[in-house]
Amino acid sequence: MIITTTPSVEGHSIREYKGIVFGEVISGVDIFQDIGAGLRNIFGGRSSGYEEELKNARIQALEEMGTRAAHLGANAVVGVRVDYEVLGSNNGMLMVNVSGTAVVLD
């Protein structure tokens, strides 16, 4: 499965459009990641716990979108967009939403 942010794939033509596909992941951040991020907010530096959680959520969302595209008979997803949000009463949840157009390439 080719997944790209570009509207086309070099060397291939789009033979068929299958529709818009999505992948969504909402991930909770545990208390230890939250404490670590709070300390980094005070003293400076990167929050490796949040970064790792965000990376994993993004990978899962892209995989989910690819699986949904494959179920439609697509072999690629073009024009992919990745969005991030924080959710929950204390902003303790991370949401990654990806979307793109499932296509069949020649």
Buried (B, 14 or more C-beta within 10 A) or exposed (E): BBBBEEEBBEEBEBEEEBEBBEBBBBBEBEEEBBEBBEEBEEEEEEBEBBEEBBEBBBEBBBBBBBEBBBEBEBBBBBBBEBEEEEEEEEEBBBBBBBBBBBBBBE
